[in-house]
Amino acid sequence: MAKSSSSHRWVREHETDPYVKLAKRSGFRSRSAFKLMEINTRDGLLRQGMKVIDLGAAPGGWSQVAAEAVVPMGQVIAVDLLPMAPIPGVTVVEGDFSAAHTVQRVMELLGNSKLDLILSDLAPNLSGIRSIDQPRIMALGDGVYRFAEQALKHGGDLLIKLFHGDGFEAFIQCMGKSFKSLYVRKPGASRDRSNEVYLVGRSFRH
């Protein structure tokens, strides 16, 4: 019953959400596009000519924002397990970003150079049971961090979504050792009741 009630609440919120309506009017595939736009306005992550990857990209809202900022001089790669409709200026790779063959494909697309920026709005399918969900969330975060160790250039940046809970502080400490600067952002487009935050790591120290 609780799950059904939660589902009904989500549907009501989605139908009345101003960011959902704005995304439709603006041609963005998801409301989360506005989260990236707000963070980018504050932190200046996206610049023309950059090599950028969007992990867990589907349906493509973040990839749209990235492409508008860095293409045509730059490159945007979108990776997701789910199929994704094409986006102008974006190369879509269907697969698990943590799999060796996916990493190899990404490096081939980069011409064996490395990334200027990694974007991750990844989240697992949530059960609503924190003791189950939080370890899954942190495992994804660890996977993104390991990907960064392989593919992010020295001096590059990382933007990753996480949720407050067990393992969060330890993850921040780990990132703090690997990036010159680290910031926690809560964009206005995040729902008030959500405990999601975004970590911005600047200047990767390989």
Backbone torsions as a table, in degrees:
resi	resn	phi	psi	omega
1	MET	NA	-42.0	-178.9
2	ALA	-63.2	-40.3	-179.4
3	LYS	-64.3	-40.6	179.1
4	SER	-64.3	-42.6	178.6
5	SER	-61.9	-41.0	178.8
6	SER	-64.9	-39.0	179.3
7	SER	-64.8	-42.7	178.4
8	HIS	-62.8	-39.8	179.8
9	ARG	-64.0	-41.6	179.8
10	TRP	-62.2	-42.6	-180.0
11	VAL	-61.8	-44.1	179.4
12	ARG	-62.4	-45.4	179.6
13	GLU	-62.2	-42.0	-178.0
14	HIS	-63.7	-41.8	-177.1
15	GLU	-67.8	-29.3	-177.0
16	THR	-103.8	-1.5	-175.8
17	ASP	-66.2	121.8	-179.6
18	PRO	-63.7	-30.7	179.7
19	TYR	-72.6	-31.7	174.7
20	VAL	-63.9	-45.9	179.4
21	LYS	-64.3	-41.4	180.0
22	LEU	-65.8	-38.4	178.4
23	ALA	-61.2	-42.7	179.3
24	LYS	-63.9	-42.7	-179.7
25	ARG	-67.1	-33.0	-174.6
26	SER	-90.2	-6.5	179.1
27	GLY	83.8	14.1	176.6
28	PHE	-87.7	147.0	-175.4
29	ARG	-79.0	-15.5	-179.5
30	SER	-152.9	154.7	177.9
31	ARG	-65.9	-23.7	-177.8
32	SER	-64.8	-16.2	176.3
33	ALA	-55.3	-34.9	-177.4
34	PHE	-73.9	-24.2	174.1
35	LYS	-65.5	-47.8	179.2
36	LEU	-64.5	-41.0	179.8
37	MET	-60.8	-41.8	-179.7
38	GLU	-66.9	-44.7	179.4
39	ILE	-64.1	-40.5	179.9
40	ASN	-65.7	-37.8	177.0
41	THR	-60.5	-37.8	-178.3
42	ARG	-78.7	-40.9	-169.7
43	ASP	-109.3	-8.7	176.7
44	GLY	59.6	46.2	-176.4
45	LEU	-75.6	-37.0	-172.9
46	LEU	-97.9	127.6	179.1
47	ARG	-139.9	149.0	179.9
48	GLN	-54.0	135.8	176.1
49	GLY	92.4	-4.6	-177.6
50	MET	-75.6	157.2	169.3
51	LYS	-101.3	117.0	-171.3
52	VAL	-127.7	141.8	172.1
53	ILE	-123.4	141.7	178.7
54	ASP	-115.2	107.3	-178.1
55	LEU	-89.8	132.8	-174.7
56	GLY	68.7	47.0	-164.8
57	ALA	-74.9	-30.5	-173.8
58	ALA	-58.5	139.2	7.0
59	PRO	-83.9	-7.6	172.1
60	GLY	123.2	9.4	-178.8
61	GLY	-59.2	-45.4	-179.9
62	TRP	-68.3	-37.7	179.0
63	SER	-63.3	-36.4	176.7
64	GLN	-61.7	-46.9	-179.8
65	VAL	-62.6	-44.7	-179.1
66	ALA	-62.5	-43.9	-178.3
67	ALA	-63.3	-40.0	178.9
68	GLU	-61.4	-30.0	-175.4
69	ALA	-88.4	-34.8	-169.4
70	VAL	-111.9	-21.0	180.0
71	VAL	-88.0	145.0	17.5
72	PRO	-94.0	-11.5	-176.9
73	MET	-73.6	-26.4	-177.0
74	GLY	-102.8	-164.1	-174.1
75	GLN	-142.9	134.6	176.0
76	VAL	-124.0	127.2	176.1
77	ILE	-116.1	129.7	178.9
78	ALA	-111.5	127.3	-178.6
79	VAL	-120.8	131.3	175.6
80	ASP	-160.2	152.1	173.7
81	LEU	-68.3	-28.8	-177.2
82	LEU	-87.6	148.3	173.5
83	PRO	-61.9	147.8	-177.9
84	MET	-139.0	131.7	178.6
85	ALA	-63.1	146.6	-178.0
86	PRO	-59.1	148.1	174.3
87	ILE	-126.5	130.6	179.2
88	PRO	-54.8	128.5	177.9
89	GLY	84.7	2.3	-177.0
90	VAL	-119.1	132.2	173.4
91	THR	-95.7	121.8	-177.0
92	VAL	-97.6	129.1	175.4
93	VAL	-116.7	117.6	179.7
94	GLU	-91.3	115.6	-178.6
95	GLY	165.1	178.0	179.0
96	ASP	-86.1	119.1	-175.4
97	PHE	-61.8	-21.1	-178.4
98	SER	-88.7	-7.7	-179.4
99	ALA	-78.3	141.6	-175.7
100	ALA	-59.0	-39.5	-177.5
101	HIS	-69.8	-29.5	176.7
102	THR	-70.7	-44.1	177.2
103	VAL	-59.5	-42.3	178.8
104	GLN	-61.5	-42.6	178.9
105	ARG	-62.2	-42.6	178.7
106	VAL	-61.1	-45.3	-178.9
107	MET	-64.7	-34.4	175.9
108	GLU	-63.9	-43.0	179.5
109	LEU	-64.1	-31.0	179.8
110	LEU	-82.2	-3.5	-176.4
111	GLY	68.8	30.8	-179.6
112	ASN	63.1	17.7	167.2
113	SER	-89.7	-169.3	-179.0
114	LYS	-124.4	171.2	-173.4
115	LEU	-83.8	145.2	171.4
116	ASP	-83.3	-30.3	-173.4
117	LEU	-151.4	132.9	172.2
118	ILE	-111.4	127.3	175.7
119	LEU	-110.3	135.2	176.2
120	SER	-142.7	111.0	173.1
121	ASP	-106.0	26.4	-175.5
122	LEU	-65.4	143.5	170.2
123	ALA	-153.1	142.2	177.2
124	PRO	-74.5	168.7	170.4
125	ASN	-66.9	118.7	-172.8
126	LEU	-88.5	136.9	179.3
127	SER	-91.3	-17.3	-173.6
128	GLY	90.1	-4.2	178.2
129	ILE	-103.5	108.5	-170.6
130	ARG	-59.3	-37.9	-177.9
131	SER	-65.2	-21.0	176.0
132	ILE	-93.4	-44.3	-173.3
133	ASP	-69.9	-43.4	-173.4
134	GLN	-61.9	-43.9	176.4
135	PRO	-60.7	-35.2	177.6
136	ARG	-65.9	-41.2	178.8
137	ILE	-61.6	-46.9	-177.8
138	MET	-69.5	-32.1	177.0
139	ALA	-63.9	-39.8	175.4
140	LEU	-62.9	-43.1	178.1
141	GLY	-59.4	-43.1	177.7
142	ASP	-62.0	-38.7	178.5
143	GLY	-63.5	-41.3	177.9
144	VAL	-64.2	-41.4	179.5
145	TYR	-62.8	-42.0	178.0
146	ARG	-64.7	-37.2	176.4
147	PHE	-62.1	-42.3	179.3
148	ALA	-60.7	-38.5	179.2
149	GLU	-60.7	-29.6	-179.7
150	GLN	-87.6	-37.4	-164.1
151	ALA	-116.9	-13.2	-176.6
152	LEU	-90.4	133.1	-178.0
153	LYS	-74.4	159.9	172.8
154	HIS	-60.5	126.6	-177.2
155	GLY	90.9	-2.0	179.4
156	GLY	-77.1	173.3	-175.5
157	ASP	-121.7	157.1	179.2
158	LEU	-135.9	132.4	172.8
159	LEU	-121.6	120.2	-174.3
160	ILE	-137.1	138.8	175.4
161	LYS	-87.3	135.8	173.3
162	LEU	-138.2	173.3	177.2
163	PHE	-125.7	139.3	175.6
164	HIS	-58.9	140.2	179.5
165	GLY	153.4	-168.6	-179.2
166	ASP	-57.2	131.7	178.1
167	GLY	92.2	-13.0	-176.0
168	PHE	-65.3	-49.2	-177.9
169	GLU	-64.8	-38.3	178.8
170	ALA	-64.7	-37.3	178.6
171	PHE	-65.2	-42.3	177.9
172	ILE	-60.3	-43.0	179.2
173	GLN	-61.9	-40.1	178.8
174	CYS	-64.3	-46.6	179.0
175	MET	-64.3	-35.5	-179.7
176	GLY	-61.9	-26.4	178.3
177	LYS	-80.7	-20.1	-173.5
178	SER	-103.8	-12.1	-179.5
179	PHE	-125.7	144.8	-179.1
180	LYS	-63.7	-39.4	179.6
181	SER	-133.8	148.5	-179.3
182	LEU	-140.5	130.7	-178.3
183	TYR	-131.3	147.3	175.1
184	VAL	-107.5	126.0	-178.1
185	ARG	-121.1	142.2	174.2
186	LYS	-128.0	90.1	-175.6
187	PRO	-66.5	154.4	-178.3
188	GLY	-61.3	-26.2	-179.9
189	ALA	-76.0	-10.1	173.5
190	SER	-70.4	137.3	179.5
191	ARG	-66.7	142.5	-174.3
192	ASP	-57.1	-39.7	-175.2
193	ARG	-80.7	-7.4	-179.8
194	SER	-80.0	138.8	176.9
195	ASN	-96.6	20.2	177.1
196	GLU	-73.5	145.9	171.6
197	VAL	-140.0	166.8	178.6
198	TYR	-120.7	129.4	176.2
199	LEU	-97.1	130.7	177.2
200	VAL	-111.0	111.8	175.4
201	GLY	-102.0	122.8	-178.1
202	ARG	-109.7	137.5	173.8
203	SER	62.5	79.6	-179.4
204	PHE	-63.5	131.9	177.9
205	ARG	-105.7	97.1	-173.8
206	HIS	-69.2	NA	NA
